[in-house]
């Protein structure tokens, strides 16, 4: 749980969206554009189980998402 909370705190620095997340096909999506996230935060998010989607639209995690 602490890893998820830490990841969400990092994402909170980059968005204040009303609906910032969703789950689909066993993936947890966070609506933060990877290009806006610092290299340091991207590295830490990877360690926490989130990776940038190749579309450049969001971050995803198989660790925290399931439908």
Secondary structure, DSSP 4 states (H G I P E B T S, - for coil): -HHHHHHHHHHHTT---TT-EEEETTEEEE---GGGS-HHHHHHHHHHT-EE-TTSS-EEESSS---
